[in-house]
Each structure stands twice: as C-alpha cells, then as structure tokens.
Amino acid sequence: MSPRNFARVFTDRFGMTPAKAVEAMRIEASQQLLVSQRTGIAEIAHQCGFGDDERMRRAFLRHAGIALLDYRRRFGGTRDTGIGS
C-alpha cells in the first residue's frame, strides 16, 4: 500500500490523518504525565515525542483548549511547585 493510499484509508476509517492521530496520542500521554508526575514540561515533551516544549505547549492548547500549567493545576491534585514553569 502506498503512503498516500494508507493516509486516505486511515483518514476514512478514523476521521483524522495519521499525523493528527499521533499528535492526539502524544497529547493524551502528556496529560497523564502532567497529573501523575512533577517532572518539568521540557522532560514531559521529550518523553511524549514532541520536538521541544514549545511544540507541546502549542499542540496541547490546540487540542485541550487549556494551557499546560493550568491543566496541571486543575487536574494534578497537588499544589504547584513551579517545576516546569
């Protein structure tokens, strides 16, 4: 199957391009790490496969509609220590 045909079939089947699906999985992984770890944002970005923390920040805001640290404060269940600011 050619890459173009794969992308077309994937998009028809899942309603998004393969690249958008990968980004959505990275966002989901970053959400889990943001609430379960006190690791810095740059480290989480690296663990989730983003090129850098700024790319993760933009993608997270686009998908989740909330800033990273606001998400961590809201769903993390712990007080903000300033790590990853």
PDB file of N, CA, C and O in Angstrom:
ATOM      1  N   MET A   1       0.848  -1.164   0.000  1.00  0.00           N
ATOM      2  CA  MET A   1       0.000   0.000   0.000  1.00  0.00           C
ATOM      3  C   MET A   1       0.898   1.233   0.000  1.00  0.00           C
ATOM      4  O   MET A   1       1.848   1.315   0.778  1.00  0.00           O
ATOM      5  N   SER A   2       0.605   2.156  -0.843  1.00  0.00           N
ATOM      6  CA  SER A   2       1.407   3.380  -0.919  1.00  0.00           C
ATOM      7  C   SER A   2       1.104   4.277   0.289  1.00  0.00           C
ATOM      8  O   SER A   2       0.033   4.176   0.887  1.00  0.00           O
ATOM      9  N   PRO A   3       2.047   5.147   0.640  1.00  0.00           N
ATOM     10  CA  PRO A   3       1.805   6.060   1.762  1.00  0.00           C
ATOM     11  C   PRO A   3       0.564   6.938   1.553  1.00  0.00           C
ATOM     12  O   PRO A   3      -0.178   7.212   2.497  1.00  0.00           O
ATOM     13  N   ARG A   4       0.353   7.364   0.334  1.00  0.00           N
ATOM     14  CA  ARG A   4      -0.821   8.207   0.038  1.00  0.00           C
ATOM     15  C   ARG A   4      -2.108   7.414   0.230  1.00  0.00           C
ATOM     16  O   ARG A   4      -3.071   7.920   0.807  1.00  0.00           O
ATOM     17  N   ASN A   5      -2.128   6.185  -0.247  1.00  0.00           N
ATOM     18  CA  ASN A   5      -3.320   5.355  -0.089  1.00  0.00           C
ATOM     19  C   ASN A   5      -3.549   5.018   1.386  1.00  0.00           C
ATOM     20  O   ASN A   5      -4.687   5.022   1.855  1.00  0.00           O
ATOM     21  N   PHE A   6      -2.471   4.729   2.114  1.00  0.00           N
ATOM     22  CA  PHE A   6      -2.591   4.468   3.544  1.00  0.00           C
ATOM     23  C   PHE A   6      -3.232   5.657   4.253  1.00  0.00           C
ATOM     24  O   PHE A   6      -4.162   5.491   5.042  1.00  0.00           O
ATOM     25  N   ALA A   7      -2.728   6.857   3.966  1.00  0.00           N
ATOM     26  CA  ALA A   7      -3.258   8.060   4.613  1.00  0.00           C
ATOM     27  C   ALA A   7      -4.735   8.247   4.289  1.00  0.00           C
ATOM     28  O   ALA A   7      -5.516   8.640   5.156  1.00  0.00           O
ATOM     29  N   ARG A   8      -5.117   7.973   3.064  1.00  0.00           N
ATOM     30  CA  ARG A   8      -6.520   8.112   2.661  1.00  0.00           C
ATOM     31  C   ARG A   8      -7.406   7.097   3.391  1.00  0.00           C
ATOM     32  O   ARG A   8      -8.465   7.452   3.908  1.00  0.00           O
ATOM     33  N   VAL A   9      -6.972   5.846   3.429  1.00  0.00           N
ATOM     34  CA  VAL A   9      -7.744   4.797   4.104  1.00  0.00           C
ATOM     35  C   VAL A   9      -7.818   5.078   5.608  1.00  0.00           C
ATOM     36  O   VAL A   9      -8.877   4.938   6.220  1.00  0.00           O
ATOM     37  N   PHE A  10      -6.705   5.469   6.188  1.00  0.00           N
ATOM     38  CA  PHE A  10      -6.656   5.787   7.618  1.00  0.00           C
ATOM     39  C   PHE A  10      -7.627   6.920   7.942  1.00  0.00           C
ATOM     40  O   PHE A  10      -8.403   6.830   8.893  1.00  0.00           O
ATOM     41  N   THR A  11      -7.579   7.978   7.150  1.00  0.00           N
ATOM     42  CA  THR A  11      -8.449   9.129   7.379  1.00  0.00           C
ATOM     43  C   THR A  11      -9.916   8.743   7.242  1.00  0.00           C
ATOM     44  O   THR A  11     -10.748   9.178   8.038  1.00  0.00           O
ATOM     45  N   ASP A  12     -10.237   7.936   6.247  1.00  0.00           N
ATOM     46  CA  ASP A  12     -11.622   7.474   6.078  1.00  0.00           C
ATOM     47  C   ASP A  12     -12.068   6.649   7.280  1.00  0.00           C
ATOM     48  O   ASP A  12     -13.205   6.773   7.736  1.00  0.00           O
ATOM     49  N   ARG A  13     -11.190   5.824   7.781  1.00  0.00           N
ATOM     50  CA  ARG A  13     -11.528   4.901   8.873  1.00  0.00           C
ATOM     51  C   ARG A  13     -11.630   5.598  10.229  1.00  0.00           C
ATOM     52  O   ARG A  13     -12.544   5.327  11.008  1.00  0.00           O
ATOM     53  N   PHE A  14     -10.669   6.512  10.507  1.00  0.00           N
ATOM     54  CA  PHE A  14     -10.573   7.113  11.835  1.00  0.00           C
ATOM     55  C   PHE A  14     -10.981   8.583  11.896  1.00  0.00           C
ATOM     56  O   PHE A  14     -11.066   9.148  12.986  1.00  0.00           O
ATOM     57  N   GLY A  15     -11.232   9.204  10.762  1.00  0.00           N
ATOM     58  CA  GLY A  15     -11.697  10.588  10.758  1.00  0.00           C
ATOM     59  C   GLY A  15     -10.624  11.627  10.994  1.00  0.00           C
ATOM     60  O   GLY A  15     -10.929  12.794  11.238  1.00  0.00           O
ATOM     61  N   MET A  16      -9.371  11.216  10.923  1.00  0.00           N
ATOM     62  CA  MET A  16      -8.249  12.146  11.069  1.00  0.00           C
ATOM     63  C   MET A  16      -7.037  11.568  10.343  1.00  0.00           C
ATOM     64  O   MET A  16      -6.953  10.364  10.102  1.00  0.00           O
ATOM     65  N   THR A  17      -6.122  12.433  10.007  1.00  0.00           N
ATOM     66  CA  THR A  17      -4.914  11.973   9.322  1.00  0.00           C
ATOM     67  C   THR A  17      -4.029  11.210  10.307  1.00  0.00           C
ATOM     68  O   THR A  17      -4.178  11.358  11.520  1.00  0.00           O
ATOM     69  N   PRO A  18      -3.113  10.398   9.789  1.00  0.00           N
ATOM     70  CA  PRO A  18      -2.186   9.703  10.689  1.00  0.00           C
ATOM     71  C   PRO A  18      -1.392  10.676  11.574  1.00  0.00           C
ATOM     72  O   PRO A  18      -1.161  10.394  12.750  1.00  0.00           O
ATOM     73  N   ALA A  19      -0.982  11.795  11.022  1.00  0.00           N
ATOM     74  CA  ALA A  19      -0.218  12.775  11.806  1.00  0.00           C
ATOM     75  C   ALA A  19      -1.057  13.335  12.949  1.00  0.00           C
ATOM     76  O   ALA A  19      -0.553  13.499  14.060  1.00  0.00           O
ATOM     77  N   LYS A  20      -2.314  13.628  12.697  1.00  0.00           N
ATOM     78  CA  LYS A  20      -3.195  14.136  13.754  1.00  0.00           C
ATOM     79  C   LYS A  20      -3.447  13.064  14.819  1.00  0.00           C
ATOM     80  O   LYS A  20      -3.553  13.373  16.005  1.00  0.00           O
ATOM     81  N   ALA A  21      -3.540  11.814  14.391  1.00  0.00           N
ATOM     82  CA  ALA A  21      -3.737  10.721  15.342  1.00  0.00           C
ATOM     83  C   ALA A  21      -2.527  10.571  16.261  1.00  0.00           C
ATOM     84  O   ALA A  21      -2.681  10.374  17.467  1.00  0.00           O
ATOM     85  N   VAL A  22      -1.331  10.664  15.697  1.00  0.00           N
ATOM     86  CA  VAL A  22      -0.110  10.583  16.507  1.00  0.00           C
ATOM     87  C   VAL A  22      -0.063  11.753  17.486  1.00  0.00           C
ATOM     88  O   VAL A  22       0.266  11.572  18.658  1.00  0.00           O
ATOM     89  N   GLU A  23      -0.387  12.940  17.013  1.00  0.00           N
ATOM     90  CA  GLU A  23      -0.385  14.109  17.889  1.00  0.00           C
ATOM     91  C   GLU A  23      -1.398  13.941  19.021  1.00  0.00           C
ATOM     92  O   GLU A  23      -1.108  14.296  20.164  1.00  0.00           O
ATOM     93  N   ALA A  24      -2.574  13.409  18.720  1.00  0.00           N
ATOM     94  CA  ALA A  24      -3.596  13.180  19.749  1.00  0.00           C
ATOM     95  C   ALA A  24      -3.095  12.179  20.797  1.00  0.00           C
ATOM     96  O   ALA A  24      -3.347  12.359  21.988  1.00  0.00           O
ATOM     97  N   MET A  25      -2.398  11.140  20.369  1.00  0.00           N
ATOM     98  CA  MET A  25      -1.839  10.174  21.320  1.00  0.00           C
ATOM     99  C   MET A  25      -0.761  10.814  22.181  1.00  0.00           C
ATOM    100  O   MET A  25      -0.658  10.516  23.371  1.00  0.00           O
ATOM    101  N   ARG A  26       0.040  11.686  21.592  1.00  0.00           N
ATOM    102  CA  ARG A  26       1.066  12.391  22.365  1.00  0.00           C
ATOM    103  C   ARG A  26       0.431  13.316  23.395  1.00  0.00           C
ATOM    104  O   ARG A  26       0.905  13.412  24.527  1.00  0.00           O
ATOM    105  N   ILE A  27      -0.633  13.992  23.004  1.00  0.00           N
ATOM    106  CA  ILE A  27      -1.342  14.875  23.941  1.00  0.00           C
ATOM    107  C   ILE A  27      -1.920  14.057  25.095  1.00  0.00           C
ATOM    108  O   ILE A  27      -1.811  14.454  26.255  1.00  0.00           O
ATOM    109  N   GLU A  28      -2.529  12.928  24.780  1.00  0.00           N
ATOM    110  CA  GLU A  28      -3.087  12.068  25.828  1.00  0.00           C
ATOM    111  C   GLU A  28      -2.001  11.605  26.798  1.00  0.00           C
ATOM    112  O   GLU A  28      -2.205  11.604  28.012  1.00  0.00           O
ATOM    113  N   ALA A  29      -0.853  11.215  26.262  1.00  0.00           N
ATOM    114  CA  ALA A  29       0.261  10.790  27.117  1.00  0.00           C
ATOM    115  C   ALA A  29       0.746  11.953  27.975  1.00  0.00           C
ATOM    116  O   ALA A  29       1.046  11.775  29.155  1.00  0.00           O
ATOM    117  N   SER A  30       0.821  13.139  27.385  1.00  0.00           N
ATOM    118  CA  SER A  30       1.287  14.301  28.155  1.00  0.00           C
ATOM    119  C   SER A  30       0.293  14.662  29.253  1.00  0.00           C
ATOM    120  O   SER A  30       0.703  15.086  30.333  1.00  0.00           O
ATOM    121  N   GLN A  31      -0.994  14.503  29.002  1.00  0.00           N
ATOM    122  CA  GLN A  31      -1.994  14.775  30.036  1.00  0.00           C
ATOM    123  C   GLN A  31      -1.785  13.844  31.227  1.00  0.00           C
ATOM    124  O   GLN A  31      -1.838  14.275  32.379  1.00  0.00           O
ATOM    125  N   GLN A  32      -1.552  12.594  30.947  1.00  0.00           N
ATOM    126  CA  GLN A  32      -1.327  11.625  32.031  1.00  0.00           C
ATOM    127  C   GLN A  32      -0.081  11.974  32.834  1.00  0.00           C
ATOM    128  O   GLN A  32      -0.089  11.910  34.063  1.00  0.00           O
ATOM    129  N   LEU A  33       0.984  12.343  32.139  1.00  0.00           N
ATOM    130  CA  LEU A  33       2.227  12.678  32.840  1.00  0.00           C
ATOM    131  C   LEU A  33       2.104  13.983  33.626  1.00  0.00           C
ATOM    132  O   LEU A  33       2.675  14.110  34.709  1.00  0.00           O
ATOM    133  N   LEU A  34       1.371  14.939  33.091  1.00  0.00           N
ATOM    134  CA  LEU A  34       1.197  16.213  33.789  1.00  0.00           C
ATOM    135  C   LEU A  34       0.520  16.043  35.145  1.00  0.00           C
ATOM    136  O   LEU A  34       0.842  16.756  36.096  1.00  0.00           O
ATOM    137  N   VAL A  35      -0.408  15.109  35.235  1.00  0.00           N
ATOM    138  CA  VAL A  35      -1.123  14.932  36.504  1.00  0.00           C
ATOM    139  C   VAL A  35      -0.461  13.897  37.414  1.00  0.00           C
ATOM    140  O   VAL A  35      -0.724  13.885  38.616  1.00  0.00           O
ATOM    141  N   SER A  36       0.383  13.039  36.869  1.00  0.00           N
ATOM    142  CA  SER A  36       0.958  11.969  37.691  1.00  0.00           C
ATOM    143  C   SER A  36       2.405  12.225  38.094  1.00  0.00           C
ATOM    144  O   SER A  36       2.917  11.564  38.997  1.00  0.00           O
ATOM    145  N   GLN A  37       3.066  13.161  37.448  1.00  0.00           N
ATOM    146  CA  GLN A  37       4.480  13.427  37.747  1.00  0.00           C
ATOM    147  C   GLN A  37       4.679  14.914  37.985  1.00  0.00           C
ATOM    148  O   GLN A  37       3.901  15.741  37.508  1.00  0.00           O
ATOM    149  N   ARG A  38       5.710  15.241  38.712  1.00  0.00           N
ATOM    150  CA  ARG A  38       6.079  16.647  38.902  1.00  0.00           C
ATOM    151  C   ARG A  38       7.280  16.991  38.019  1.00  0.00           C
ATOM    152  O   ARG A  38       8.004  17.950  38.285  1.00  0.00           O
ATOM    153  N   THR A  39       7.478  16.210  36.983  1.00  0.00           N
ATOM    154  CA  THR A  39       8.567  16.424  36.036  1.00  0.00           C
ATOM    155  C   THR A  39       8.345  17.735  35.297  1.00  0.00           C
ATOM    156  O   THR A  39       7.204  18.157  35.110  1.00  0.00           O
ATOM    157  N   GLY A  40       9.413  18.371  34.882  1.00  0.00           N
ATOM    158  CA  GLY A  40       9.321  19.607  34.127  1.00  0.00           C
ATOM    159  C   GLY A  40       8.677  19.402  32.762  1.00  0.00           C
ATOM    160  O   GLY A  40       8.651  18.293  32.227  1.00  0.00           O
ATOM    161  N   ILE A  41       8.166  20.477  32.221  1.00  0.00           N
ATOM    162  CA  ILE A  41       7.471  20.453  30.936  1.00  0.00           C
ATOM    163  C   ILE A  41       8.394  19.972  29.817  1.00  0.00           C
ATOM    164  O   ILE A  41       7.978  19.181  28.971  1.00  0.00           O
ATOM    165  N   ALA A  42       9.618  20.434  29.806  1.00  0.00           N
ATOM    166  CA  ALA A  42      10.560  20.027  28.749  1.00  0.00           C
ATOM    167  C   ALA A  42      10.789  18.515  28.771  1.00  0.00           C
ATOM    168  O   ALA A  42      10.865  17.886  27.716  1.00  0.00           O
ATOM    169  N   GLU A  43      10.896  17.938  29.952  1.00  0.00           N
ATOM    170  CA  GLU A  43      11.103  16.491  30.066  1.00  0.00           C
ATOM    171  C   GLU A  43       9.863  15.729  29.597  1.00  0.00           C
ATOM    172  O   GLU A  43       9.983  14.714  28.910  1.00  0.00           O
ATOM    173  N   ILE A  44       8.692  16.204  29.959  1.00  0.00           N
ATOM    174  CA  ILE A  44       7.451  15.557  29.502  1.00  0.00           C
ATOM    175  C   ILE A  44       7.352  15.645  27.985  1.00  0.00           C
ATOM    176  O   ILE A  44       6.972  14.672  27.332  1.00  0.00           O
ATOM    177  N   ALA A  45       7.688  16.795  27.420  1.00  0.00           N
ATOM    178  CA  ALA A  45       7.667  16.955  25.963  1.00  0.00           C
ATOM    179  C   ALA A  45       8.583  15.930  25.305  1.00  0.00           C
ATOM    180  O   ALA A  45       8.218  15.320  24.300  1.00  0.00           O
ATOM    181  N   HIS A  46       9.755  15.744  25.865  1.00  0.00           N
ATOM    182  CA  HIS A  46      10.709  14.770  25.335  1.00  0.00           C
ATOM    183  C   HIS A  46      10.152  13.345  25.458  1.00  0.00           C
ATOM    184  O   HIS A  46      10.222  12.566  24.507  1.00  0.00           O
ATOM    185  N   GLN A  47       9.602  13.009  26.626  1.00  0.00           N
ATOM    186  CA  GLN A  47       9.055  11.669  26.852  1.00  0.00           C
ATOM    187  C   GLN A  47       7.910  11.350  25.901  1.00  0.00           C
ATOM    188  O   GLN A  47       7.720  10.195  25.520  1.00  0.00           O
ATOM    189  N   CYS A  48       7.146  12.368  25.515  1.00  0.00           N
ATOM    190  CA  CYS A  48       5.966  12.150  24.666  1.00  0.00           C
ATOM    191  C   CYS A  48       6.264  12.285  23.176  1.00  0.00           C
ATOM    192  O   CYS A  48       5.369  12.118  22.346  1.00  0.00           O
ATOM    193  N   GLY A  49       7.500  12.583  22.837  1.00  0.00           N
ATOM    194  CA  GLY A  49       7.879  12.609  21.431  1.00  0.00           C
ATOM    195  C   GLY A  49       7.718  13.947  20.730  1.00  0.00           C
ATOM    196  O   GLY A  49       7.797  14.017  19.504  1.00  0.00           O
ATOM    197  N   PHE A  50       7.496  15.002  21.491  1.00  0.00           N
ATOM    198  CA  PHE A  50       7.458  16.333  20.884  1.00  0.00           C
ATOM    199  C   PHE A  50       8.886  16.799  20.682  1.00  0.00           C
ATOM    200  O   PHE A  50       9.775  16.417  21.443  1.00  0.00           O
ATOM    201  N   GLY A  51       9.117  17.615  19.674  1.00  0.00           N
ATOM    202  CA  GLY A  51      10.465  18.097  19.410  1.00  0.00           C
ATOM    203  C   GLY A  51      11.003  18.967  20.524  1.00  0.00           C
ATOM    204  O   GLY A  51      12.188  18.897  20.853  1.00  0.00           O
ATOM    205  N   ASP A  52      10.148  19.783  21.105  1.00  0.00           N
ATOM    206  CA  ASP A  52      10.541  20.639  22.221  1.00  0.00           C
ATOM    207  C   ASP A  52       9.295  21.053  22.991  1.00  0.00           C
ATOM    208  O   ASP A  52       8.170  20.771  22.581  1.00  0.00           O
ATOM    209  N   ASP A  53       9.516  21.721  24.104  1.00  0.00           N
ATOM    210  CA  ASP A  53       8.386  22.071  24.954  1.00  0.00           C
ATOM    211  C   ASP A  53       7.448  23.083  24.301  1.00  0.00           C
ATOM    212  O   ASP A  53       6.248  23.066  24.572  1.00  0.00           O
ATOM    213  N   GLU A  54       7.962  23.950  23.457  1.00  0.00           N
ATOM    214  CA  GLU A  54       7.090  24.932  22.798  1.00  0.00           C
ATOM    215  C   GLU A  54       6.119  24.252  21.826  1.00  0.00           C
ATOM    216  O   GLU A  54       4.956  24.645  21.735  1.00  0.00           O
ATOM    217  N   ARG A  55       6.587  23.249  21.111  1.00  0.00           N
ATOM    218  CA  ARG A  55       5.674  22.493  20.233  1.00  0.00           C
ATOM    219  C   ARG A  55       4.587  21.807  21.047  1.00  0.00           C
ATOM    220  O   ARG A  55       3.422  21.784  20.651  1.00  0.00           O
ATOM    221  N   MET A  56       4.978  21.249  22.191  1.00  0.00           N
ATOM    222  CA  MET A  56       3.988  20.603  23.037  1.00  0.00           C
ATOM    223  C   MET A  56       2.992  21.621  23.577  1.00  0.00           C
ATOM    224  O   MET A  56       1.793  21.348  23.623  1.00  0.00           O
ATOM    225  N   ARG A  57       3.473  22.783  23.983  1.00  0.00           N
ATOM    226  CA  ARG A  57       2.582  23.823  24.502  1.00  0.00           C
ATOM    227  C   ARG A  57       1.525  24.211  23.458  1.00  0.00           C
ATOM    228  O   ARG A  57       0.338  24.306  23.771  1.00  0.00           O
ATOM    229  N   ARG A  58       1.968  24.431  22.227  1.00  0.00           N
ATOM    230  CA  ARG A  58       1.025  24.832  21.166  1.00  0.00           C
ATOM    231  C   ARG A  58       0.038  23.715  20.851  1.00  0.00           C
ATOM    232  O   ARG A  58      -1.160  23.966  20.725  1.00  0.00           O
ATOM    233  N   ALA A  59       0.526  22.490  20.724  1.00  0.00           N
ATOM    234  CA  ALA A  59      -0.352  21.360  20.415  1.00  0.00           C
ATOM    235  C   ALA A  59      -1.335  21.112  21.557  1.00  0.00           C
ATOM    236  O   ALA A  59      -2.507  20.824  21.318  1.00  0.00           O
ATOM    237  N   PHE A  60      -0.863  21.223  22.787  1.00  0.00           N
ATOM    238  CA  PHE A  60      -1.721  20.983  23.948  1.00  0.00           C
ATOM    239  C   PHE A  60      -2.843  22.014  23.995  1.00  0.00           C
ATOM    240  O   PHE A  60      -4.004  21.666  24.213  1.00  0.00           O
ATOM    241  N   LEU A  61      -2.499  23.267  23.794  1.00  0.00           N
ATOM    242  CA  LEU A  61      -3.501  24.326  23.801  1.00  0.00           C
ATOM    243  C   LEU A  61      -4.516  24.125  22.680  1.00  0.00           C
ATOM    244  O   LEU A  61      -5.713  24.336  22.879  1.00  0.00           O
ATOM    245  N   ARG A  62      -4.054  23.727  21.528  1.00  0.00           N
ATOM    246  CA  ARG A  62      -4.935  23.486  20.379  1.00  0.00           C
ATOM    247  C   ARG A  62      -5.898  22.329  20.657  1.00  0.00           C
ATOM    248  O   ARG A  62      -7.082  22.421  20.332  1.00  0.00           O
ATOM    249  N   HIS A  63      -5.409  21.254  21.248  1.00  0.00           N
ATOM    250  CA  HIS A  63      -6.237  20.063  21.484  1.00  0.00           C
ATOM    251  C   HIS A  63      -7.070  20.157  22.752  1.00  0.00           C
ATOM    252  O   HIS A  63      -8.263  19.854  22.739  1.00  0.00           O
ATOM    253  N   ALA A  64      -6.449  20.575  23.843  1.00  0.00           N
ATOM    254  CA  ALA A  64      -7.133  20.555  25.139  1.00  0.00           C
ATOM    255  C   ALA A  64      -7.838  21.872  25.449  1.00  0.00           C
ATOM    256  O   ALA A  64      -8.732  21.918  26.294  1.00  0.00           O
ATOM    257  N   GLY A  65      -7.436  22.942  24.765  1.00  0.00           N
ATOM    258  CA  GLY A  65      -8.063  24.232  25.000  1.00  0.00           C
ATOM    259  C   GLY A  65      -7.680  24.870  26.326  1.00  0.00           C
ATOM    260  O   GLY A  65      -8.373  25.766  26.809  1.00  0.00           O
ATOM    261  N   ILE A  66      -6.583  24.416  26.916  1.00  0.00           N
ATOM    262  CA  ILE A  66      -6.120  24.931  28.201  1.00  0.00           C
ATOM    263  C   ILE A  66      -4.593  24.880  28.214  1.00  0.00           C
ATOM    264  O   ILE A  66      -3.987  23.993  27.612  1.00  0.00           O
ATOM    265  N   ALA A  67      -3.990  25.824  28.894  1.00  0.00           N
ATOM    266  CA  ALA A  67      -2.532  25.852  28.989  1.00  0.00           C
ATOM    267  C   ALA A  67      -2.041  24.682  29.844  1.00  0.00           C
ATOM    268  O   ALA A  67      -2.759  24.185  30.711  1.00  0.00           O
ATOM    269  N   LEU A  68      -0.814  24.257  29.586  1.00  0.00           N
ATOM    270  CA  LEU A  68      -0.227  23.116  30.294  1.00  0.00           C
ATOM    271  C   LEU A  68      -0.265  23.257  31.811  1.00  0.00           C
ATOM    272  O   LEU A  68      -0.750  22.367  32.511  1.00  0.00           O
ATOM    273  N   LEU A  69       0.238  24.360  32.309  1.00  0.00           N
ATOM    274  CA  LEU A  69       0.310  24.520  33.756  1.00  0.00           C
ATOM    275  C   LEU A  69      -1.069  24.678  34.377  1.00  0.00           C
ATOM    276  O   LEU A  69      -1.292  24.243  35.508  1.00  0.00           O
ATOM    277  N   ASP A  70      -1.995  25.292  33.654  1.00  0.00           N
ATOM    278  CA  ASP A  70      -3.373  25.367  34.147  1.00  0.00           C
ATOM    279  C   ASP A  70      -3.974  23.971  34.227  1.00  0.00           C
ATOM    280  O   ASP A  70      -4.681  23.654  35.183  1.00  0.00           O
ATOM    281  N   TYR A  71      -3.699  23.137  33.231  1.00  0.00           N
ATOM    282  CA  TYR A  71      -4.169  21.751  33.251  1.00  0.00           C
ATOM    283  C   TYR A  71      -3.588  21.016  34.448  1.00  0.00           C
ATOM    284  O   TYR A  71      -4.306  20.312  35.159  1.00  0.00           O
ATOM    285  N   ARG A  72      -2.301  21.177  34.670  1.00  0.00           N
ATOM    286  CA  ARG A  72      -1.633  20.514  35.790  1.00  0.00           C
ATOM    287  C   ARG A  72      -2.224  20.976  37.119  1.00  0.00           C
ATOM    288  O   ARG A  72      -2.465  20.159  38.008  1.00  0.00           O
ATOM    289  N   ARG A  73      -2.456  22.273  37.257  1.00  0.00           N
ATOM    290  CA  ARG A  73      -3.033  22.801  38.499  1.00  0.00           C
ATOM    291  C   ARG A  73      -4.449  22.280  38.718  1.00  0.00           C
ATOM    292  O   ARG A  73      -4.828  21.936  39.838  1.00  0.00           O
ATOM    293  N   ARG A  74      -5.215  22.226  37.654  1.00  0.00           N
ATOM    294  CA  ARG A  74      -6.615  21.817  37.766  1.00  0.00           C
ATOM    295  C   ARG A  74      -6.770  20.324  38.036  1.00  0.00           C
ATOM    296  O   ARG A  74      -7.604  19.924  38.848  1.00  0.00           O
ATOM    297  N   PHE A  75      -5.973  19.498  37.362  1.00  0.00           N
ATOM    298  CA  PHE A  75      -6.177  18.051  37.439  1.00  0.00           C
ATOM    299  C   PHE A  75      -5.082  17.301  38.192  1.00  0.00           C
ATOM    300  O   PHE A  75      -5.214  16.102  38.440  1.00  0.00           O
ATOM    301  N   GLY A  76      -4.013  17.986  38.555  1.00  0.00           N
ATOM    302  CA  GLY A  76      -2.891  17.323  39.198  1.00  0.00           C
ATOM    303  C   GLY A  76      -3.121  16.931  40.638  1.00  0.00           C
ATOM    304  O   GLY A  76      -2.494  15.998  41.138  1.00  0.00           O
ATOM    305  N   GLY A  77      -4.004  17.627  41.302  1.00  0.00           N
ATOM    306  CA  GLY A  77      -4.326  17.266  42.675  1.00  0.00           C
ATOM    307  C   GLY A  77      -3.277  17.642  43.690  1.00  0.00           C
ATOM    308  O   GLY A  77      -3.417  17.331  44.873  1.00  0.00           O
ATOM    309  N   THR A  78      -2.210  18.319  43.240  1.00  0.00           N
ATOM    310  CA  THR A  78      -1.187  18.777  44.170  1.00  0.00           C
ATOM    311  C   THR A  78      -0.935  20.246  43.940  1.00  0.00           C
ATOM    312  O   THR A  78      -1.266  20.794  42.889  1.00  0.00           O
ATOM    313  N   ARG A  79      -0.362  20.858  44.909  1.00  0.00           N
ATOM    314  CA  ARG A  79      -0.064  22.276  44.821  1.00  0.00           C
ATOM    315  C   ARG A  79       1.053  22.484  43.798  1.00  0.00           C
ATOM    316  O   ARG A  79       1.943  21.642  43.673  1.00  0.00           O
ATOM    317  N   ASP A  80       1.012  23.603  43.064  1.00  0.00           N
ATOM    318  CA  ASP A  80       2.023  23.913  42.056  1.00  0.00           C
ATOM    319  C   ASP A  80       3.322  24.303  42.744  1.00  0.00           C
ATOM    320  O   ASP A  80       3.345  25.194  43.592  1.00  0.00           O
ATOM    321  N   THR A  81       4.393  23.632  42.372  1.00  0.00           N
ATOM    322  CA  THR A  81       5.703  23.934  42.952  1.00  0.00           C
ATOM    323  C   THR A  81       6.548  24.786  42.039  1.00  0.00           C
ATOM    324  O   THR A  81       7.679  25.124  42.387  1.00  0.00           O
ATOM    325  N   GLY A  82       6.027  25.146  40.874  1.00  0.00           N
ATOM    326  CA  GLY A  82       6.786  25.948  39.947  1.00  0.00           C
ATOM    327  C   GLY A  82       7.665  25.144  39.022  1.00  0.00           C
ATOM    328  O   GLY A  82       8.311  25.712  38.142  1.00  0.00           O
ATOM    329  N   ILE A  83       7.709  23.830  39.199  1.00  0.00           N
ATOM    330  CA  ILE A  83       8.512  22.979  38.334  1.00  0.00           C
ATOM    331  C   ILE A  83       7.912  23.002  36.941  1.00  0.00           C
ATOM    332  O   ILE A  83       6.708  22.806  36.774  1.00  0.00           O
ATOM    333  N   GLY A  84       8.742  23.239  35.951  1.00  0.00           N
ATOM    334  CA  GLY A  84       8.278  23.219  34.565  1.00  0.00           C
ATOM    335  C   GLY A  84       7.645  24.511  34.130  1.00  0.00           C
ATOM    336  O   GLY A  84       7.067  24.564  33.045  1.00  0.00           O
ATOM    337  N   SER A  85       7.727  25.549  34.919  1.00  0.00           N
ATOM    338  CA  SER A  85       7.131  26.843  34.554  1.00  0.00           C
ATOM    339  C   SER A  85       7.859  27.459  33.407  1.00  0.00           C
ATOM    340  O   SER A  85       7.499  28.550  32.962  1.00  0.00           O
TER     341      SER A  85
END
